Amino acid sequence: MAFLPLVLSRIKVSFTVPLLLIGFIIYYIGVPINWPSPIWNHKYVKTITEIIVIISLMGAGLKLGMRYSLAHWKNSLRLIVITMPFYILFLFLICHYLLGFDGASSLLIAAVCAPTDPVLAAEIQLKKDEMYDKRNTGMRYLLTSEAGLNDGMAFPFVYLAILWSQSTSFNNVDLTYWFGYYMVFKICGGIIIGSLLGFAFSYFIRNLKSLQKNKVLSGFVGIGLAFLSFSLAELLDTYGFLSTFFTGLFAQYHFHKKLKQTDETSRINSNEDKQEILLFNEKLEEFLIMVWTVLFGGFVASGILNFATWQGVVTALVTIIIIRPITGRIALMGTPFTESKKWAISSFGIKGVGSFFYLAFALHEGDFLSINEIYAFVSYVVVFSILIHGLTAPSVISYFKKTNPG
């Protein structure tokens, strides 16, 4: 399957599309894998997806280049503070009042489907030849930063759904405690821990001599740094995903300061330093995506989709082609992008591995009803996302790269 990305790049189709179909085929021909009936153990799903997301978030942080001012982040923050809450609200109302899910389950579905997945969205993120382009605050930059940020920002709403599921009614949920602890403390803590660790790493690397640096800057260092950041943040009871992303982002901070006073040659050399870490991270991420997508295809074929109603199937499709584009477009009002680019950015709210991590985590911790139906709905959302975005994203990205770069 290693040749798939090369072949599919010529016809502008994401390699996740045929991998999903391969998973279907593997299941139906009877390959002896312990397929779920109808769902896998929550702890197993949580562990596997957690590892993949950690590696992906580290890569997203590294890809963003060395841009730390509010001017570079204000549009990304729009997608976090406007698009995500509106998306969660709209999907919650639909699931609760139209599909008949109880309140806690409706909120859980909305929360796990809200984030743009950093794993399956890797193909629409920044590429190495764009990382230092002055125009990289455009489409790819925005999608990369959104994917890195919102996979941590969805956690407070997942926790709110868990707390609701454990209470007799929503009125019994302590919203003050939820907001102060899950929304403020854990978010701020994850950002601070990740930023400090990345800052310390960048300072250490910058002061190494070239020979020492060559020995230190390997792909395994990046992976080790990602898991160190995640583990430290979780140990201190903050959000490990946010910490990992900010570690990757600030791992280049001292190079950023140095490059303000250096020439293009030094910029290229620093870029090559980062590639030592990023290249291994990307290849490992691609391998894990391939494995996960094939297994997900088999998981879908095993019968989980049978638990969804036709109304649920239609709603899952609506979340991809209507709710996300509209909520994204609302957030981008007043931005300098062209109208076509605003809609393109708004439409690429890709769903995938992260949604299943949150789902498995919540189902393991909470006391939710209709577990099979919840899994079926989220599975339909991810299937539609893989197919729709997988068939359209490469062509759209190619179009904007040629006609409206950035």
Sine and cosine of phi, psi and omega as CSV:
sin_phi,cos_phi,sin_psi,cos_psi,sin_omega,cos_omega
0.00,0.00,-0.02,1.00,-0.04,-1.00
-0.91,0.42,-0.39,0.92,-0.05,-1.00
-0.99,0.10,-0.17,0.98,-0.10,-1.00
-0.84,0.54,-0.77,0.64,-0.01,-1.00
-0.84,0.54,-0.61,0.79,-0.02,-1.00
-0.92,0.38,-0.73,0.68,-0.02,-1.00
-0.91,0.40,-0.71,0.70,-0.09,-1.00
-0.95,0.31,-0.40,0.92,0.05,-1.00
-0.90,0.43,-0.44,0.90,0.00,-1.00
-0.96,0.26,-0.52,0.85,0.01,-1.00
-0.98,-0.22,0.09,1.00,0.07,-1.00
0.84,0.55,0.85,0.53,0.10,-1.00
-0.74,-0.68,0.70,-0.71,0.03,-1.00
-0.91,0.41,0.61,-0.79,-0.05,-1.00
-0.95,0.33,-0.19,0.98,0.04,-1.00
-0.95,0.33,-0.41,0.91,-0.02,-1.00
-0.91,0.42,-0.82,0.57,0.05,-1.00
-0.91,0.41,-0.49,0.87,0.04,-1.00
-0.90,0.44,-0.62,0.79,0.06,-1.00
-0.88,0.47,-0.67,0.74,0.02,-1.00
-0.93,0.38,-0.59,0.81,0.06,-1.00
-0.88,0.47,-0.63,0.78,0.06,-1.00
-0.88,0.48,-0.66,0.75,0.09,-1.00
-0.84,0.55,-0.76,0.65,-0.07,-1.00
-0.89,0.46,-0.71,0.71,-0.01,-1.00
-0.85,0.52,-0.64,0.77,0.01,-1.00
-0.92,0.39,-0.72,0.69,-0.11,-0.99
-0.96,0.28,-0.40,0.92,0.05,-1.00
-1.00,0.05,-0.03,1.00,0.14,-0.99
1.00,0.08,0.50,0.87,0.08,-1.00
-0.87,0.49,0.77,-0.64,-0.12,-0.99
-0.96,0.29,0.96,0.29,0.12,-0.99
-0.93,-0.37,0.56,-0.83,-0.03,-1.00
-0.97,0.26,0.97,0.24,-0.04,-1.00
-0.93,0.37,0.51,-0.86,-0.04,-1.00
-0.95,0.31,0.36,-0.93,0.05,-1.00
-0.59,-0.80,1.00,0.04,-0.07,1.00
-1.00,-0.06,-0.18,0.98,-0.04,-1.00
-0.77,-0.64,0.45,-0.89,0.05,-1.00
-0.97,0.26,0.25,-0.97,0.09,-1.00
-0.85,0.52,0.71,-0.70,-0.08,-1.00
-0.87,0.49,-0.65,0.76,-0.02,-1.00
-0.91,0.42,-0.59,0.81,0.02,-1.00
-0.91,0.41,-0.73,0.68,0.01,-1.00
-0.89,0.45,-0.68,0.74,-0.02,-1.00
-0.87,0.50,-0.71,0.70,-0.05,-1.00
-0.91,0.42,-0.73,0.68,-0.04,-1.00
-0.90,0.43,-0.75,0.66,-0.03,-1.00
-0.93,0.38,-0.56,0.83,0.02,-1.00
-0.88,0.48,-0.70,0.72,0.01,-1.00
-0.88,0.48,-0.71,0.71,-0.03,-1.00
-0.90,0.44,-0.69,0.72,-0.04,-1.00
-0.92,0.40,-0.63,0.78,0.02,-1.00
-0.85,0.52,-0.75,0.66,-0.01,-1.00
-0.90,0.45,-0.64,0.77,-0.02,-1.00
-0.92,0.39,-0.65,0.76,-0.01,-1.00
-0.92,0.39,-0.60,0.80,0.07,-1.00
-0.88,0.47,-0.69,0.73,0.03,-1.00
-0.90,0.44,-0.64,0.77,0.01,-1.00
-0.89,0.46,-0.67,0.74,0.03,-1.00
-0.89,0.45,-0.67,0.74,0.00,-1.00
-0.92,0.38,-0.56,0.83,-0.07,-1.00
-0.94,0.35,-0.39,0.92,-0.17,-0.98
-0.95,0.30,-0.08,1.00,0.01,-1.00
0.98,0.18,-0.39,-0.92,-0.12,-0.99
-0.88,-0.47,0.88,0.47,-0.06,-1.00
-0.82,-0.57,0.88,-0.48,-0.15,-0.99
-0.81,-0.58,-0.01,1.00,-0.04,-1.00
-0.99,0.17,0.37,-0.93,0.01,-1.00
-0.88,0.48,-0.51,0.86,0.00,-1.00
-0.86,0.50,-0.54,0.84,-0.01,-1.00
-0.99,0.13,-0.28,0.96,-0.12,-0.99
-0.92,-0.39,-0.18,0.98,-0.13,-0.99
-0.89,0.45,-0.60,0.80,0.01,-1.00
-0.95,0.30,-0.59,0.81,0.07,-1.00
-0.89,0.45,-0.67,0.75,0.00,-1.00
-0.91,0.42,-0.48,0.88,0.08,-1.00
-0.85,0.52,-0.68,0.74,-0.02,-1.00
-0.93,0.36,-0.40,0.92,0.00,-1.00
-1.00,0.09,-0.77,0.64,-0.14,-0.99
-1.00,0.04,-0.23,0.97,0.02,-1.00
-0.92,-0.39,-0.83,0.55,-0.08,-1.00
-0.89,0.46,-0.76,0.65,-0.08,-1.00
-0.88,0.47,-0.76,0.65,0.02,-1.00
-0.88,0.48,-0.66,0.75,0.03,-1.00
-0.90,0.44,-0.67,0.74,0.02,-1.00
-0.87,0.49,-0.74,0.67,0.00,-1.00
-0.88,0.48,-0.68,0.73,-0.01,-1.00
-0.89,0.46,-0.77,0.64,-0.04,-1.00
-0.89,0.46,-0.71,0.70,-0.04,-1.00
-0.94,0.35,-0.58,0.82,0.07,-1.00
-0.87,0.50,-0.74,0.67,-0.03,-1.00
-0.88,0.47,-0.66,0.75,0.00,-1.00
-0.91,0.41,-0.73,0.69,-0.04,-1.00
-0.91,0.42,-0.61,0.79,-0.08,-1.00
-0.98,0.19,-0.73,0.69,-0.15,-0.99
-1.00,-0.09,-0.40,0.92,0.01,-1.00
-0.97,-0.24,-0.64,0.77,-0.04,-1.00
-1.00,-0.05,-0.24,0.97,0.10,-0.99
0.99,0.10,0.23,0.97,0.10,-1.00
-0.94,0.33,0.51,-0.86,0.10,-1.00
-0.92,0.39,0.22,-0.98,-0.11,-0.99
-0.86,0.52,-0.74,0.67,-0.04,-1.00
-0.90,0.44,-0.68,0.73,0.01,-1.00
-0.92,0.40,-0.61,0.79,0.03,-1.00
-0.90,0.45,-0.69,0.73,0.02,-1.00
-0.92,0.40,-0.62,0.78,0.02,-1.00
-0.88,0.47,-0.74,0.68,0.02,-1.00
-0.85,0.53,-0.73,0.69,-0.02,-1.00
-0.89,0.46,-0.65,0.76,-0.05,-1.00
-0.94,0.34,-0.66,0.75,-0.06,-1.00
-0.97,0.23,-0.39,0.92,0.02,-1.00
-1.00,0.01,-0.17,0.99,-0.09,-1.00
-0.95,0.30,-0.68,0.74,-0.12,-0.99
-0.94,0.35,0.58,-0.82,0.22,-0.97
-0.97,0.23,0.83,-0.56,-0.14,-0.99
-0.96,0.30,0.82,-0.57,0.00,-1.00
-0.96,0.29,-0.28,0.96,-0.06,-1.00
-0.99,0.12,-0.89,0.46,-0.04,-1.00
-0.95,0.30,-0.26,0.97,0.06,-1.00
-1.00,0.08,0.08,1.00,-0.07,-1.00
-0.86,0.51,-0.54,0.84,-0.06,-1.00
-0.95,0.32,-0.33,0.94,0.01,-1.00
-0.97,-0.24,0.13,0.99,0.01,-1.00
-1.00,0.04,0.05,-1.00,-0.03,-1.00
-0.84,0.54,0.61,-0.79,0.13,-0.99
-0.97,-0.24,0.28,-0.96,-0.16,-0.99
-0.90,0.43,-0.46,0.89,0.00,-1.00
-0.98,0.18,-0.08,1.00,-0.01,-1.00
-0.94,-0.33,-0.11,0.99,-0.17,-0.98
-0.90,0.43,-0.49,0.87,-0.05,-1.00
-0.93,-0.38,0.15,0.99,0.06,-1.00
-0.93,0.38,0.69,-0.72,-0.01,-1.00
-0.89,0.46,-0.31,0.95,-0.03,-1.00
-1.00,-0.07,0.18,0.98,-0.15,-0.99
-0.97,0.23,0.16,0.99,0.15,-0.99
-1.00,0.00,0.27,0.96,-0.01,-1.00
-1.00,0.00,-0.65,-0.76,-0.19,-0.98
-0.87,0.49,-0.81,0.58,-0.04,-1.00
-0.90,0.43,-0.65,0.76,0.01,-1.00
-0.86,0.51,-0.72,0.70,-0.05,-1.00
-0.89,0.45,-0.70,0.71,-0.02,-1.00
-0.93,0.37,-0.58,0.81,0.03,-1.00
-0.92,0.38,-0.73,0.68,-0.02,-1.00
-0.93,0.37,-0.58,0.81,0.04,-1.00
-0.90,0.44,-0.71,0.70,-0.01,-1.00
-0.88,0.47,-0.59,0.81,0.01,-1.00
-0.94,0.33,-0.62,0.79,-0.08,-1.00
-0.98,0.17,-0.73,0.69,-0.24,-0.97
-0.99,0.17,-0.19,0.98,0.07,-1.00
-0.95,0.31,-0.31,0.95,0.13,-0.99
-1.00,-0.07,-0.51,0.86,-0.07,-1.00
-0.96,0.29,-0.30,0.95,0.02,-1.00
-0.97,0.23,-0.34,0.94,-0.11,-0.99
-0.85,0.52,-0.67,0.74,0.00,-1.00
-0.84,0.55,-0.60,0.80,-0.01,-1.00
-0.97,0.26,-0.52,0.85,0.12,-0.99
-0.90,0.44,-0.70,0.72,0.03,-1.00
-0.90,0.43,-0.60,0.80,0.04,-1.00
-0.89,0.46,-0.64,0.77,0.06,-1.00
-0.90,0.44,-0.65,0.76,0.03,-1.00
-0.89,0.46,-0.74,0.68,0.01,-1.00
-0.87,0.49,-0.63,0.78,0.02,-1.00
-0.90,0.43,-0.66,0.75,-0.03,-1.00
-0.91,0.41,-0.41,0.91,-0.02,-1.00
-1.00,-0.05,-0.03,1.00,-0.02,-1.00
-0.94,-0.34,0.36,-0.93,0.01,-1.00
-0.95,0.30,-0.44,0.90,0.06,-1.00
-0.38,-0.93,0.25,-0.97,-0.01,-1.00
-0.90,0.43,-0.47,0.88,0.00,-1.00
-0.90,0.43,-0.37,0.93,-0.01,-1.00
-1.00,0.04,-0.06,1.00,0.05,-1.00
-0.98,0.18,0.77,-0.64,0.02,-1.00
-0.99,0.17,1.00,-0.06,-0.07,-1.00
-0.94,0.35,-0.51,0.86,0.04,-1.00
-0.91,0.42,-0.71,0.70,0.03,-1.00
-0.91,0.42,-0.68,0.73,0.01,-1.00
-0.86,0.51,-0.73,0.69,-0.04,-1.00
-0.92,0.39,-0.71,0.70,-0.05,-1.00
-0.93,0.38,-0.63,0.77,-0.09,-1.00
-1.00,-0.01,-0.82,0.57,-0.10,-0.99
-0.98,0.19,-0.52,0.86,-0.05,-1.00
-1.00,-0.03,-0.68,0.73,-0.09,-1.00
-1.00,-0.09,-0.86,0.51,-0.10,-0.99
-0.88,0.48,-0.78,0.63,-0.10,-0.99
-0.94,0.34,-0.56,0.83,0.05,-1.00
-0.94,0.34,-0.79,0.62,-0.01,-1.00
-0.88,0.47,-0.65,0.76,0.01,-1.00
-0.89,0.47,-0.69,0.72,0.02,-1.00
-0.89,0.45,-0.67,0.74,0.01,-1.00
-0.91,0.42,-0.70,0.71,-0.04,-1.00
-0.91,0.41,-0.73,0.68,-0.02,-1.00
-0.89,0.47,-0.73,0.68,0.00,-1.00
-0.90,0.44,-0.66,0.75,-0.01,-1.00
-0.91,0.42,-0.69,0.72,-0.01,-1.00
-0.90,0.43,-0.66,0.75,0.01,-1.00
-0.92,0.40,-0.69,0.72,0.05,-1.00
-0.90,0.44,-0.65,0.76,0.04,-1.00
-0.87,0.49,-0.72,0.69,-0.01,-1.00
-0.90,0.44,-0.65,0.76,0.02,-1.00
-0.90,0.44,-0.69,0.72,-0.03,-1.00
-0.91,0.42,-0.62,0.79,0.03,-1.00
-0.91,0.42,-0.67,0.74,0.00,-1.00
-0.90,0.44,-0.72,0.70,-0.04,-1.00
-0.93,0.37,-0.64,0.77,-0.04,-1.00
-0.88,0.48,-0.54,0.84,-0.08,-1.00
-1.00,-0.03,0.09,1.00,0.09,-1.00
-0.99,0.13,0.52,-0.86,0.14,-0.99
-0.96,0.28,0.30,-0.95,-0.10,-1.00
-0.84,0.55,-0.69,0.72,-0.03,-1.00
-0.90,0.43,-0.68,0.73,0.03,-1.00
-0.91,0.41,-0.63,0.78,-0.02,-1.00
-0.89,0.46,-0.64,0.77,0.00,-1.00
-0.89,0.46,-0.50,0.86,0.00,-1.00
-0.98,0.19,-0.48,0.88,-0.07,-1.00
-1.00,0.03,-0.66,0.75,-0.11,-0.99
-0.98,0.20,1.00,0.07,0.08,-1.00
-0.80,-0.60,0.23,-0.97,-0.02,-1.00
-0.87,0.49,-0.57,0.82,-0.03,-1.00
-0.92,0.39,-0.45,0.89,0.05,-1.00
-0.90,0.44,-0.68,0.74,0.02,-1.00
-0.89,0.46,-0.69,0.72,0.02,-1.00
-0.91,0.42,-0.69,0.72,0.02,-1.00
-0.88,0.47,-0.64,0.77,0.01,-1.00
-0.91,0.42,-0.62,0.78,0.02,-1.00
-0.88,0.47,-0.74,0.67,-0.04,-1.00
-0.96,0.29,-0.50,0.87,0.10,-1.00
-0.90,0.43,-0.71,0.70,0.01,-1.00
-0.89,0.46,-0.73,0.69,0.00,-1.00
-0.88,0.48,-0.73,0.68,-0.05,-1.00
-0.91,0.42,-0.67,0.74,-0.01,-1.00
-0.90,0.44,-0.68,0.74,0.01,-1.00
-0.91,0.42,-0.68,0.73,0.01,-1.00
-0.92,0.39,-0.59,0.80,0.03,-1.00
-0.88,0.47,-0.58,0.81,0.01,-1.00
-1.00,-0.03,0.23,0.97,0.12,-0.99
0.90,0.44,0.64,0.77,0.10,-0.99
-0.87,-0.50,-0.09,-1.00,-0.06,-1.00
-1.00,0.08,0.92,-0.39,-0.04,-1.00
-0.92,0.39,-0.54,0.84,0.00,-1.00
-0.90,0.44,-0.73,0.69,0.03,-1.00
-0.89,0.47,-0.66,0.75,0.01,-1.00
-0.87,0.50,-0.70,0.72,-0.01,-1.00
-0.88,0.47,-0.70,0.71,0.01,-1.00
-0.88,0.48,-0.72,0.69,-0.03,-1.00
-0.95,0.31,-0.44,0.90,0.12,-0.99
-0.90,0.43,-0.72,0.70,0.05,-1.00
-0.88,0.48,-0.62,0.79,-0.02,-1.00
-0.92,0.39,-0.74,0.67,-0.08,-1.00
-1.00,0.05,0.00,1.00,0.09,-1.00
-0.91,0.41,-0.16,0.99,-0.02,-1.00
-0.90,-0.43,0.18,0.98,-0.17,-0.98
-0.87,0.49,-0.70,0.72,-0.05,-1.00
-0.96,0.28,-0.44,0.90,0.15,-0.99
-0.92,0.40,-0.61,0.79,0.02,-1.00
-0.86,0.51,-0.72,0.70,0.00,-1.00
-0.91,0.42,-0.63,0.78,-0.03,-1.00
-0.93,0.38,-0.63,0.77,-0.09,-1.00
-0.95,0.33,-0.27,0.96,0.07,-1.00
-0.90,0.44,-0.38,0.92,-0.09,-1.00
-0.88,-0.48,0.26,0.97,-0.04,-1.00
-0.83,-0.55,0.12,-0.99,-0.07,-1.00
-1.00,-0.04,-0.07,-1.00,-0.05,-1.00
-0.92,0.40,-0.55,0.84,0.01,-1.00
-0.88,0.47,-0.70,0.72,0.03,-1.00
-0.90,0.43,-0.58,0.81,0.05,-1.00
-0.88,0.48,-0.69,0.72,0.00,-1.00
-0.91,0.42,-0.66,0.75,0.01,-1.00
-0.89,0.46,-0.66,0.75,0.03,-1.00
-0.92,0.40,-0.60,0.80,0.07,-1.00
-0.88,0.48,-0.65,0.76,0.02,-1.00
-0.91,0.42,-0.59,0.81,0.07,-1.00
-0.86,0.52,-0.71,0.71,-0.02,-1.00
-0.92,0.39,-0.57,0.82,-0.03,-1.00
-0.89,0.46,-0.46,0.89,0.04,-1.00
-0.85,0.53,-0.63,0.77,0.01,-1.00
-0.99,0.14,-0.70,0.71,-0.15,-0.99
-0.94,0.35,-0.60,0.80,-0.08,-1.00
-0.87,0.49,-0.75,0.66,0.01,-1.00
-0.90,0.45,-0.65,0.76,0.02,-1.00
-0.86,0.52,-0.69,0.72,-0.02,-1.00
-0.91,0.41,-0.68,0.73,-0.02,-1.00
-0.91,0.41,-0.66,0.75,0.05,-1.00
-0.91,0.42,-0.65,0.76,0.03,-1.00
-0.88,0.47,-0.69,0.72,0.02,-1.00
-0.88,0.48,-0.67,0.74,0.02,-1.00
-0.89,0.46,-0.71,0.71,-0.02,-1.00
-0.92,0.39,-0.57,0.82,0.07,-1.00
-0.89,0.46,-0.69,0.72,0.00,-1.00
-0.87,0.50,-0.73,0.68,-0.01,-1.00
-0.89,0.45,-0.73,0.68,-0.05,-1.00
-0.90,0.44,-0.69,0.73,-0.06,-1.00
-0.91,0.42,-0.64,0.76,0.06,-1.00
-0.89,0.45,-0.72,0.69,0.02,-1.00
-0.90,0.44,-0.60,0.80,0.03,-1.00
-0.91,0.42,-0.62,0.78,0.07,-1.00
-0.86,0.50,-0.68,0.73,0.06,-1.00
-0.92,0.40,-0.61,0.79,0.03,-1.00
-0.88,0.48,-0.69,0.73,0.03,-1.00
-0.90,0.43,-0.67,0.74,-0.02,-1.00
-0.93,0.37,-0.36,0.93,-0.07,-1.00
-0.95,0.30,-0.17,0.98,0.13,-0.99
0.85,-0.53,0.04,1.00,-0.05,-1.00
-0.90,0.45,-0.50,0.87,-0.04,-1.00
-0.93,0.37,-0.31,0.95,-0.02,-1.00
-0.92,0.40,-0.28,0.96,-0.04,-1.00
-1.00,0.10,-0.08,1.00,-0.01,-1.00
-1.00,-0.02,0.56,-0.83,0.12,-0.99
-1.00,0.06,0.24,-0.97,0.02,-1.00
-0.91,0.42,-0.52,0.85,0.07,-1.00
-0.91,0.41,-0.61,0.80,0.04,-1.00
-0.91,0.40,-0.62,0.78,0.02,-1.00
-0.90,0.44,-0.71,0.71,0.01,-1.00
-0.89,0.45,-0.67,0.74,0.01,-1.00
-0.90,0.44,-0.65,0.76,0.03,-1.00
-0.86,0.51,-0.66,0.75,0.04,-1.00
-0.93,0.38,-0.63,0.78,0.01,-1.00
-0.89,0.46,-0.59,0.80,0.00,-1.00
-0.88,0.48,-0.53,0.85,-0.04,-1.00
-0.99,0.12,-0.70,0.72,-0.16,-0.99
-0.99,-0.14,-0.18,0.98,-0.02,-1.00
-0.80,-0.60,-0.85,0.53,-0.14,-0.99
-0.89,0.46,-0.78,0.63,-0.01,-1.00
-0.90,0.44,-0.73,0.68,0.03,-1.00
-0.85,0.52,-0.66,0.75,-0.04,-1.00
-0.93,0.36,-0.73,0.68,0.00,-1.00
-0.91,0.41,-0.56,0.83,0.06,-1.00
-0.93,0.38,-0.65,0.76,-0.01,-1.00
-0.91,0.40,-0.59,0.81,0.06,-1.00
-0.87,0.50,-0.68,0.74,-0.03,-1.00
-0.91,0.41,-0.50,0.87,-0.08,-1.00
-1.00,-0.04,0.15,0.99,0.07,-1.00
-0.88,0.48,0.73,-0.68,0.02,-1.00
1.00,0.05,-0.04,1.00,0.05,-1.00
-0.99,0.11,0.34,-0.94,-0.10,-1.00
-0.99,0.16,0.03,1.00,-0.02,-1.00
-0.93,0.36,0.41,-0.91,0.11,-0.99
-0.93,0.37,0.33,-0.94,-0.04,-1.00
-0.87,0.49,-0.66,0.75,-0.01,-1.00
-0.91,0.42,-0.61,0.79,0.00,-1.00
-0.95,0.32,-0.58,0.82,0.05,-1.00
-0.86,0.51,-0.70,0.72,0.00,-1.00
-0.94,0.34,-0.56,0.83,0.03,-1.00
-0.91,0.42,-0.74,0.68,0.03,-1.00
-0.87,0.49,-0.69,0.73,-0.04,-1.00
-0.90,0.44,-0.51,0.86,-0.09,-1.00
-0.99,0.15,-0.36,0.93,-0.11,-0.99
-1.00,0.00,0.76,0.65,0.14,-0.99
-1.00,0.05,0.95,0.30,-0.13,-0.99
-0.93,0.36,0.70,-0.72,0.00,-1.00
-0.94,-0.34,0.51,-0.86,-0.04,-1.00
-0.04,-1.00,-0.82,-0.57,-0.16,-0.99
-0.86,0.51,-0.70,0.71,-0.04,-1.00
-0.85,0.53,-0.60,0.80,0.01,-1.00
-0.88,0.48,-0.62,0.78,-0.01,-1.00
-0.97,0.24,-0.46,0.89,0.12,-0.99
-0.90,0.45,-0.79,0.62,-0.02,-1.00
-0.87,0.49,-0.63,0.77,-0.02,-1.00
-0.90,0.43,-0.75,0.66,0.00,-1.00
-0.90,0.44,-0.65,0.76,0.02,-1.00
-0.87,0.49,-0.75,0.66,-0.06,-1.00
-0.92,0.38,-0.66,0.75,-0.01,-1.00
-0.93,0.38,-0.49,0.87,0.05,-1.00
-0.97,0.26,-0.58,0.81,-0.08,-1.00
-1.00,-0.02,-0.51,0.86,-0.13,-0.99
-0.99,-0.16,-0.17,-0.99,-0.02,-1.00
-0.75,-0.66,0.96,0.28,-0.12,-0.99
-1.00,-0.09,0.49,-0.87,0.11,-0.99
-1.00,-0.05,0.29,-0.96,0.13,-0.99
0.82,0.57,0.75,0.66,-0.08,-1.00
-0.88,0.48,-0.71,0.71,-0.01,-1.00
-0.88,0.47,-0.64,0.77,0.00,-1.00
-0.92,0.38,-0.61,0.79,0.05,-1.00
-0.90,0.44,-0.73,0.68,0.02,-1.00
-0.87,0.50,-0.65,0.76,-0.02,-1.00
-0.90,0.44,-0.69,0.72,-0.01,-1.00
-0.89,0.45,-0.75,0.66,-0.01,-1.00
-0.89,0.45,-0.60,0.80,0.02,-1.00
-0.89,0.45,-0.66,0.75,0.05,-1.00
-0.89,0.45,-0.66,0.75,0.03,-1.00
-0.85,0.52,-0.71,0.70,-0.03,-1.00
-0.94,0.35,-0.65,0.76,0.04,-1.00
-0.87,0.49,-0.75,0.66,0.03,-1.00
-0.87,0.49,-0.63,0.78,0.00,-1.00
-0.90,0.43,-0.71,0.70,0.01,-1.00
-0.87,0.50,-0.70,0.71,-0.05,-1.00
-0.95,0.32,-0.77,0.64,-0.07,-1.00
-0.93,0.37,-0.78,0.62,-0.01,-1.00
-0.95,0.32,-0.56,0.83,0.01,-1.00
-0.92,0.40,-0.52,0.86,0.00,-1.00
-1.00,0.04,-0.32,0.95,-0.08,-1.00
-0.93,-0.36,-0.56,0.83,-0.14,-0.99
-0.85,0.53,-0.74,0.67,-0.01,-1.00
-0.85,0.53,-0.65,0.76,0.00,-1.00
-0.93,0.36,-0.66,0.75,-0.01,-1.00
-0.91,0.41,-0.70,0.71,0.02,-1.00
-0.88,0.48,-0.68,0.74,0.01,-1.00
-0.89,0.45,-0.65,0.76,0.00,-1.00
-0.88,0.47,-0.75,0.66,-0.04,-1.00
-0.95,0.32,-0.46,0.89,0.05,-1.00
-0.92,0.39,-0.54,0.84,-0.02,-1.00
-1.00,0.08,-0.64,0.77,-0.15,-0.99
-0.97,-0.25,-0.41,0.91,-0.08,-1.00
-0.48,-0.88,0.93,0.36,-0.15,-0.99
-0.92,0.39,0.32,-0.95,0.06,-1.00
0.94,-0.35,0.00,0.00,0.00,0.00
